[in-house]
């Protein structure tokens, strides 16, 4: 069974967005304040505290525009935060279930892999998918709003 790593958005991308750089729709991120519930930062992979400044923006976690390059809203801490270390499951995974899908090296959805899985099974299902040679990475998305949460890749074997 492969070991897996959950990846945050790269700090270089987050820095551009925090400085008003364009999101996936070429808009500047919206600045607002977290209400403390359900605002997961895709950089530190933790929840943005109540009263803290945050960004809302459109994100497409793919390198090229193509039919499978899903875009959706995400949140980021507006102020500097430490990127997720990649050890274990991140705190933002707090919903009862998630949509988990496998993708090829060409960033195409591998049909038949998308599945709503209970929170307790996200890592195991990702490991199962990443055992396959035709799967390069797995994306975790909200089961209710389809928002991108994190990307999972192989990081060795157990």
MDAnalysis code that builds the backbone (N, CA, C; Angstrom):
import MDAnalysis as mda
import numpy as np

u = mda.Universe.empty(474, n_residues=158, atom_resindex=np.repeat(np.arange(158), 3), trajectory=True)
u.add_TopologyAttr("name", ["N", "CA", "C"] * 158)
u.add_TopologyAttr("resid", np.arange(1, 159))
u.add_TopologyAttr("resname", ["UNK", "UNK", "UNK", "UNK", "UNK", "UNK", "UNK", "UNK", "UNK", "UNK", "UNK", "UNK", "UNK", "UNK", "UNK", "UNK", "UNK", "UNK", "UNK", "UNK", "UNK", "UNK", "UNK", "UNK", "UNK", "UNK", "UNK", "UNK", "UNK", "UNK", "UNK", "UNK", "UNK", "UNK", "UNK", "UNK", "UNK", "UNK", "UNK", "UNK", "UNK", "UNK", "UNK", "UNK", "UNK", "UNK", "UNK", "UNK", "UNK", "UNK", "UNK", "UNK", "UNK", "UNK", "UNK", "UNK", "UNK", "UNK", "UNK", "UNK", "UNK", "UNK", "UNK", "UNK", "UNK", "UNK", "UNK", "UNK", "UNK", "UNK", "UNK", "UNK", "UNK", "UNK", "UNK", "UNK", "UNK", "UNK", "UNK", "UNK", "UNK", "UNK", "UNK", "UNK", "UNK", "UNK", "UNK", "UNK", "UNK", "UNK", "UNK", "UNK", "UNK", "UNK", "UNK", "UNK", "UNK", "UNK", "UNK", "UNK", "UNK", "UNK", "UNK", "UNK", "UNK", "UNK", "UNK", "UNK", "UNK", "UNK", "UNK", "UNK", "UNK", "UNK", "UNK", "UNK", "UNK", "UNK", "UNK", "UNK", "UNK", "UNK", "UNK", "UNK", "UNK", "UNK", "UNK", "UNK", "UNK", "UNK", "UNK", "UNK", "UNK", "UNK", "UNK", "UNK", "UNK", "UNK", "UNK", "UNK", "UNK", "UNK", "UNK", "UNK", "UNK", "UNK", "UNK", "UNK", "UNK", "UNK", "UNK", "UNK", "UNK", "UNK", "UNK", "UNK", "UNK", "UNK"])
u.atoms.positions = np.array([
    [0.857, -1.177, 0.000],
    [0.000, 0.000, 0.000],
    [0.900, 1.236, 0.000],
    [0.624, 2.219, -0.854],
    [1.478, 3.417, -0.865],
    [1.248, 4.300, 0.358],
    [2.310, 4.986, 0.769],
    [2.154, 6.071, 1.738],
    [1.635, 7.255, 0.949],
    [0.912, 8.127, 1.622],
    [0.343, 9.280, 0.926],
    [0.700, 10.575, 1.642],
    [0.642, 11.670, 0.865],
    [0.870, 13.008, 1.396],
    [-0.247, 13.923, 0.917],
    [-0.828, 14.682, 1.846],
    [-1.796, 15.725, 1.523],
    [-1.009, 17.005, 1.248],
    [-1.302, 17.663, 0.133],
    [-0.561, 18.862, -0.258],
    [-1.412, 20.129, -0.144],
    [-0.831, 21.183, 0.451],
    [-1.500, 22.483, 0.449],
    [-1.242, 23.180, -0.878],
    [-1.939, 24.301, -1.094],
    [-1.589, 25.118, -2.252],
    [-0.150, 25.588, -2.078],
    [0.612, 25.627, -3.141],
    [2.001, 26.083, -3.041],
    [2.095, 27.516, -2.527],
    [3.076, 27.763, -1.678],
    [3.259, 29.091, -1.075],
    [3.452, 30.174, -2.134],
    [4.101, 29.836, -3.256],
    [4.319, 30.840, -4.313],
    [2.991, 31.319, -4.894],
    [2.063, 30.398, -5.104],
    [0.740, 30.751, -5.631],
    [-0.025, 31.567, -4.599],
    [0.026, 31.145, -3.345],
    [-0.680, 31.842, -2.270],
    [-0.151, 33.262, -2.124],
    [1.151, 33.459, -2.229],
    [1.747, 34.799, -2.104],
    [1.209, 35.728, -3.189],
    [1.098, 35.234, -4.408],
    [0.565, 36.052, -5.510],
    [-0.885, 36.448, -5.214],
    [-1.677, 35.495, -4.758],
    [-3.086, 35.773, -4.459],
    [-3.230, 36.761, -3.303],
    [-2.402, 36.610, -2.280],
    [-2.453, 37.533, -1.137],
    [-2.070, 38.954, -1.541],
    [-1.288, 39.073, -2.595],
    [-0.890, 40.392, -3.080],
    [-1.825, 40.920, -4.157],
    [-3.014, 40.318, -4.292],
    [-4.021, 40.799, -5.233],
    [-3.929, 40.218, -6.618],
    [-3.058, 39.208, -6.794],
    [-2.932, 38.557, -8.092],
    [-4.232, 37.892, -8.503],
    [-4.395, 37.636, -9.785],
    [-5.662, 37.107, -10.292],
    [-5.920, 35.652, -9.905],
    [-7.208, 35.358, -9.679],
    [-7.624, 33.980, -9.414],
    [-7.883, 33.272, -10.744],
    [-8.506, 32.125, -10.720],
    [-8.753, 31.338, -11.932],
    [-9.659, 32.046, -12.932],
    [-10.422, 33.040, -12.470],
    [-11.295, 33.804, -13.366],
    [-10.742, 35.195, -13.653],
    [-9.456, 35.400, -13.339],
    [-8.764, 36.675, -13.573],
    [-9.303, 37.817, -12.721],
    [-9.894, 37.489, -11.583],
    [-10.354, 38.494, -10.625],
    [-9.413, 38.525, -9.435],
    [-9.326, 39.683, -8.794],
    [-8.592, 39.770, -7.539],
    [-9.393, 39.026, -6.477],
    [-8.730, 38.325, -5.566],
    [-9.469, 37.650, -4.493],
    [-10.282, 38.656, -3.673],
    [-11.447, 38.220, -3.240],
    [-12.279, 39.052, -2.358],
    [-11.707, 38.982, -0.950],
    [-11.682, 40.112, -0.286],
    [-11.209, 40.164, 1.109],
    [-12.425, 40.287, 2.015],
    [-12.439, 39.462, 3.050],
    [-13.533, 39.476, 4.014],
    [-12.979, 39.003, 5.357],
    [-13.879, 38.746, 6.291],
    [-13.486, 38.302, 7.623],
    [-14.160, 36.965, 7.899],
    [-13.427, 36.040, 8.457],
    [-13.952, 34.709, 8.750],
    [-14.988, 34.778, 9.864],
    [-16.076, 34.028, 9.674],
    [-17.077, 33.922, 10.733],
    [-16.745, 32.769, 11.680],
    [-15.631, 32.087, 11.386],
    [-15.159, 31.026, 12.282],
    [-15.776, 29.664, 12.057],
    [-16.662, 29.550, 11.086],
    [-17.262, 28.238, 10.816],
    [-17.145, 27.909, 9.337],
    [-16.509, 26.825, 9.047],
    [-16.474, 26.338, 7.672],
    [-15.621, 27.131, 6.713],
    [-14.565, 27.789, 7.171],
    [-13.673, 28.527, 6.283],
    [-12.292, 27.873, 6.294],
    [-12.118, 26.781, 5.544],
    [-10.828, 26.084, 5.546],
    [-9.822, 26.736, 4.598],
    [-8.667, 27.071, 5.127],
    [-7.582, 27.637, 4.324],
    [-6.894, 26.505, 3.569],
    [-6.682, 26.691, 2.273],
    [-6.043, 25.658, 1.461],
    [-4.521, 25.763, 1.482],
    [-3.977, 26.620, 2.332],
    [-2.533, 26.721, 2.477],
    [-2.072, 26.054, 3.776],
    [-2.641, 26.460, 4.909],
    [-2.277, 25.813, 6.176],
    [-3.122, 24.560, 6.414],
    [-4.161, 24.377, 5.601],
    [-5.091, 23.248, 5.707],
    [-5.714, 23.141, 7.096],
    [-5.992, 24.327, 7.661],
    [-6.680, 24.434, 8.941],
    [-7.798, 25.459, 8.760],
    [-8.674, 25.564, 9.745],
    [-9.767, 26.518, 9.655],
    [-9.297, 27.921, 10.025],
    [-9.796, 28.903, 9.297],
    [-9.454, 30.297, 9.544],
    [-10.239, 30.740, 10.772],
    [-9.551, 31.256, 11.798],
    [-10.238, 31.621, 13.043],
    [-11.272, 32.736, 12.849],
    [-12.272, 32.724, 13.685],
    [-13.297, 33.772, 13.674],
    [-12.633, 35.134, 13.844],
    [-13.044, 36.072, 13.008],
    [-12.526, 37.440, 13.067],
    [-11.250, 37.661, 12.288],
    [-10.632, 36.609, 11.794],
    [-9.389, 36.743, 11.032],
    [-9.697, 37.135, 9.585],
    [-8.843, 37.958, 8.984],
    [-9.067, 38.304, 7.573],
    [-8.846, 37.085, 6.684],
    [-9.649, 36.983, 5.637],
    [-9.517, 35.852, 4.719],
    [-9.803, 36.289, 3.302],
    [-9.402, 35.436, 2.366],
    [-9.651, 35.651, 0.944],
    [-10.610, 34.592, 0.435],
    [-11.457, 35.000, -0.490],
    [-12.334, 34.074, -1.212],
    [-11.982, 34.246, -2.685],
    [-11.765, 33.133, -3.361],
    [-11.356, 33.229, -4.761],
    [-11.697, 31.962, -5.518],
    [-11.658, 32.060, -6.833],
    [-11.858, 30.893, -7.693],
    [-10.513, 30.214, -7.886],
    [-10.504, 28.890, -7.726],
    [-9.251, 28.145, -7.870],
    [-9.446, 26.957, -8.797],
    [-8.441, 26.751, -9.637],
    [-8.414, 25.599, -10.542],
    [-7.082, 24.890, -10.298],
    [-7.080, 23.748, -9.626],
    [-5.822, 23.084, -9.271],
    [-5.214, 22.255, -10.410],
    [-5.240, 22.801, -11.600],
    [-4.725, 22.115, -12.777],
    [-3.843, 23.076, -13.558],
    [-2.895, 22.545, -14.313],
    [-1.941, 23.400, -15.014],
    [-2.471, 23.977, -16.318],
    [-3.476, 23.359, -16.908],
    [-3.982, 23.826, -18.194],
    [-5.499, 23.820, -18.214],
    [-6.047, 24.676, -19.066],
    [-7.491, 24.657, -19.296],
    [-7.807, 23.448, -20.161],
    [-8.743, 22.665, -19.693],
    [-9.206, 21.484, -20.424],
    [-10.528, 21.068, -19.778],
    [-11.296, 20.204, -20.423],
    [-12.630, 19.889, -19.916],
    [-12.689, 19.362, -18.492],
    [-11.610, 18.735, -17.999],
    [-11.640, 18.159, -16.658],
    [-11.018, 19.067, -15.599],
    [-10.646, 20.268, -15.979],
    [-10.006, 21.212, -15.056],
    [-11.090, 21.963, -14.276],
    [-11.580, 21.328, -13.243],
    [-12.652, 21.896, -12.438],
    [-12.185, 23.145, -11.693],
    [-13.060, 24.131, -11.634],
    [-12.787, 25.383, -10.930],
    [-13.879, 25.579, -9.888],
    [-13.485, 26.107, -8.736],
    [-14.473, 26.367, -7.703],
    [-13.937, 27.328, -6.665],
    [-14.804, 27.744, -5.748],
    [-14.389, 28.696, -4.723],
    [-13.566, 28.025, -3.626],
    [-12.591, 28.788, -3.127],
    [-11.804, 28.341, -1.980],
    [-11.553, 29.535, -1.067],
    [-11.074, 29.252, 0.138],
    [-10.682, 30.268, 1.111],
    [-9.196, 30.164, 1.375],
    [-8.591, 31.295, 1.712],
    [-7.204, 31.353, 2.169],
    [-7.116, 32.323, 3.330],
    [-6.226, 32.059, 4.273],
    [-5.914, 33.067, 5.283],
    [-5.371, 34.275, 4.531],
    [-5.866, 35.474, 4.829],
    [-5.359, 36.673, 4.163],
    [-3.968, 37.025, 4.671],
    [-3.700, 36.712, 5.920],
    [-2.383, 36.962, 6.505],
    [-1.525, 35.713, 6.356],
    [-0.237, 35.882, 6.547],
    [0.698, 34.763, 6.420],
    [0.297, 33.612, 7.345],
    [0.392, 32.411, 6.823],
    [0.177, 31.208, 7.618],
    [1.209, 30.177, 7.184],
    [1.475, 29.236, 8.046],
    [2.461, 28.197, 7.757],
    [1.823, 27.127, 6.882],
    [2.445, 26.801, 5.748],
    [1.848, 25.760, 4.905],
    [1.803, 24.424, 5.628],
    [0.802, 23.638, 5.289],
    [0.636, 22.308, 5.865],
    [1.912, 21.505, 5.669],
    [2.301, 20.770, 6.676],
    [3.553, 20.004, 6.656],
    [3.460, 18.710, 5.863],
    [2.240, 18.264, 5.601],
    [2.086, 17.019, 4.872],
    [2.078, 15.780, 5.738],
    [2.158, 15.930, 7.035],
    [2.167, 14.775, 7.946],
    [0.735, 14.437, 8.369],
    [0.266, 13.257, 8.009],
    [-1.065, 12.819, 8.413],
    [-2.178, 13.521, 7.655],
    [-3.381, 13.463, 8.234],
    [-4.541, 14.106, 7.620],
    [-4.675, 15.528, 8.155],
    [-4.954, 16.487, 7.280],
    [-5.047, 17.881, 7.717],
    [-6.329, 18.168, 8.500],
    [-6.285, 19.183, 9.370],
    [-7.450, 19.543, 10.186],
    [-8.689, 19.946, 9.382],
    [-8.500, 20.451, 8.148],
    [-9.683, 20.884, 7.393],
    [-10.615, 19.735, 7.042],
    [-10.130, 18.511, 7.134],
    [-11.007, 17.372, 6.860],
    [-11.844, 17.099, 8.101],
    [-12.956, 17.813, 8.187],
    [-13.810, 17.727, 9.365],
    [-15.268, 17.435, 9.017],
    [-15.598, 17.377, 7.730],
    [-16.966, 17.057, 7.323],
    [-17.187, 15.554, 7.436],
    [-18.441, 15.123, 7.430],
    [-18.688, 13.687, 7.564],
    [-18.238, 12.861, 6.357],
    [-18.141, 13.505, 5.169],
    [-17.742, 12.769, 3.980],
    [-17.188, 13.731, 2.932],
    [-16.502, 13.141, 1.940],
    [-15.856, 13.919, 0.884],
    [-15.965, 13.208, -0.445],
    [-15.875, 13.984, -1.537],
    [-15.778, 13.441, -2.881],
    [-14.286, 13.241, -3.161],
    [-13.899, 12.028, -3.490],
    [-12.503, 11.683, -3.743],
    [-12.427, 11.119, -5.160],
    [-11.480, 11.664, -5.977],
    [-11.359, 11.248, -7.375],
    [-9.906, 11.079, -7.769],
    [-9.654, 10.084, -8.613],
    [-8.322, 9.857, -9.149],
    [-8.161, 10.520, -10.506],
    [-6.914, 10.979, -10.767],
    [-6.591, 11.659, -12.026],
    [-5.350, 11.045, -12.644],
    [-5.272, 11.117, -13.954],
    [-4.108, 10.626, -14.687],
    [-2.998, 11.679, -14.661],
    [-1.838, 11.311, -15.179],
    [-0.713, 12.251, -15.278],
    [-1.065, 13.429, -16.179],
    [-2.017, 13.250, -17.077],
    [-2.465, 14.327, -17.975],
    [-3.566, 15.173, -17.352],
    [-3.787, 14.977, -16.050],
    [-4.787, 15.723, -15.277],
    [-6.213, 15.470, -15.767],
    [-6.461, 14.251, -16.186],
    [-7.794, 13.843, -16.619],
    [-8.406, 12.953, -15.545],
    [-9.695, 13.146, -15.289],
    [-10.393, 12.282, -14.341],
    [-10.335, 10.845, -14.863],
    [-10.009, 9.929, -13.991],
    [-10.068, 8.509, -14.358],
    [-11.479, 8.062, -13.986],
    [-12.301, 7.846, -15.029],
    [-13.690, 7.484, -14.803],
    [-13.809, 6.263, -13.910],
    [-14.813, 6.300, -13.054],
    [-15.070, 5.197, -12.147],
    [-14.388, 5.352, -10.800],
    [-13.527, 6.380, -10.645],
    [-12.825, 6.551, -9.369],
    [-13.540, 7.513, -8.432],
    [-14.335, 8.423, -8.966],
    [-15.010, 9.414, -8.136],
    [-16.034, 8.762, -7.226],
    [-15.904, 9.053, -5.932],
    [-16.786, 8.396, -4.961],
    [-16.894, 9.267, -3.719],
    [-18.102, 9.344, -3.169],
    [-18.301, 9.995, -1.874],
    [-17.903, 8.974, -0.823],
    [-16.932, 9.344, 0.018],
    [-16.465, 8.421, 1.052],
    [-16.560, 9.082, 2.420],
    [-16.851, 8.305, 3.450],
    [-16.851, 8.856, 4.805],
    [-15.469, 9.396, 5.153],
    [-15.428, 10.403, 5.999],
    [-14.170, 10.998, 6.434],
    [-13.166, 9.935, 6.872],
    [-13.633, 8.958, 7.602],
    [-12.737, 7.920, 8.139],
    [-12.120, 7.045, 7.056],
    [-12.610, 7.140, 5.816],
    [-12.112, 6.295, 4.730],
    [-11.374, 7.067, 3.645],
    [-11.226, 8.402, 3.794],
    [-10.588, 9.214, 2.748],
    [-9.176, 8.716, 2.462],
    [-8.356, 8.593, 3.475],
    [-6.958, 8.171, 3.264],
    [-6.879, 6.766, 2.679],
    [-7.683, 5.858, 3.183],
    [-7.642, 4.476, 2.682],
    [-8.058, 4.423, 1.218],
    [-9.114, 5.160, 0.847],
    [-9.544, 5.146, -0.549],
    [-8.471, 5.774, -1.442],
    [-7.847, 6.862, -0.978],
    [-6.765, 7.475, -1.751],
    [-5.626, 6.482, -1.959],
    [-5.262, 5.744, -0.921],
    [-4.206, 4.735, -1.043],
    [-4.595, 3.656, -2.060],
    [-5.842, 3.242, -2.013],
    [-6.325, 2.233, -2.962],
    [-6.199, 2.735, -4.393],
    [-6.613, 3.992, -4.616],
    [-6.514, 4.558, -5.966],
    [-5.063, 4.699, -6.400],
    [-4.202, 5.139, -5.500],
    [-2.811, 5.392, -5.858],
    [-1.983, 4.112, -6.018],
    [-2.557, 2.964, -5.716],
    [-1.913, 1.683, -6.036],
    [-1.955, 1.445, -7.546],
    [-2.883, 2.091, -8.217],
    [-3.059, 1.910, -9.661],
    [-2.022, 2.732, -10.434],
    [-1.438, 2.144, -11.448],
    [-0.446, 2.850, -12.265],
    [-1.056, 3.971, -13.090],
    [-2.352, 3.888, -13.395],
    [-2.980, 4.921, -14.220],
    [-3.446, 6.129, -13.413],
    [-3.246, 6.120, -12.107],
    [-3.628, 7.235, -11.243],
    [-2.356, 7.938, -10.767],
    [-2.249, 9.237, -11.042],
    [-1.073, 10.018, -10.629],
    [-1.306, 10.799, -9.347],
    [-2.546, 11.238, -9.146],
    [-2.879, 11.975, -7.934],
    [-4.363, 11.846, -7.664],
    [-4.736, 12.196, -6.456],
    [-6.125, 12.132, -6.010],
    [-6.500, 13.496, -5.456],
    [-7.661, 13.995, -5.857],
    [-8.157, 15.245, -5.293],
    [-9.298, 14.960, -4.328],
    [-9.306, 15.706, -3.241],
    [-10.365, 15.634, -2.244],
    [-11.186, 16.905, -2.390],
    [-12.491, 16.746, -2.536],
    [-13.407, 17.869, -2.713],
    [-14.571, 17.741, -1.737],
    [-15.189, 18.852, -1.476],
    [-16.381, 18.850, -0.638],
    [-17.452, 17.985, -1.291],
    [-18.089, 17.139, -0.504],
    [-19.170, 16.295, -1.025],
    [-20.444, 17.101, -1.259],
    [-20.539, 18.275, -0.663],
    [-21.746, 19.080, -0.787],
    [-21.606, 20.237, -1.767],
    [-20.434, 20.845, -1.838],
    [-20.250, 22.033, -2.674],
    [-19.203, 21.854, -3.760],
    [-18.547, 20.711, -3.813],
    [-17.533, 20.374, -4.803],
    [-16.289, 21.253, -4.728],
    [-16.091, 21.982, -3.630],
    [-14.909, 22.832, -3.468],
    [-13.667, 21.966, -3.262],
    [-12.599, 22.329, -3.943],
    [-11.319, 21.646, -3.788],
    [-10.829, 21.806, -2.360],
    [-10.367, 20.694, -1.753],
    [-9.836, 20.722, -0.396],
    [-8.324, 20.537, -0.397],
    [-7.856, 19.459, -1.019],
    [-6.428, 19.152, -1.015],
    [-6.137, 18.110, -2.093],
    [-4.876, 18.040, -2.475],
    [-4.404, 17.008, -3.403],
    [-3.600, 15.993, -2.615],
    [-3.714, 14.728, -3.013],
    [-2.983, 13.640, -2.358],
    [-2.120, 12.954, -3.409],
    [-0.867, 12.696, -3.045],
    [0.043, 11.963, -3.924],
    [0.723, 10.833, -3.148],
    [1.384, 9.964, -3.891],
    [2.191, 8.905, -3.282],
    [3.418, 9.541, -2.626],
    [3.854, 8.962, -1.526],
    [5.085, 9.452, -0.888],
    [5.928, 8.278, -0.406],
    [5.933, 7.208, -1.161],
    [6.691, 6.015, -0.772],
    [5.755, 4.844, -0.576],
    [6.237, 3.840, 0.126],
    [5.394, 2.679, 0.395],
    [5.493, 2.319, 1.868],
    [4.426, 1.687, 2.348],
    [4.364, 1.296, 3.760],
    [5.085, 0.012, 4.007],
])
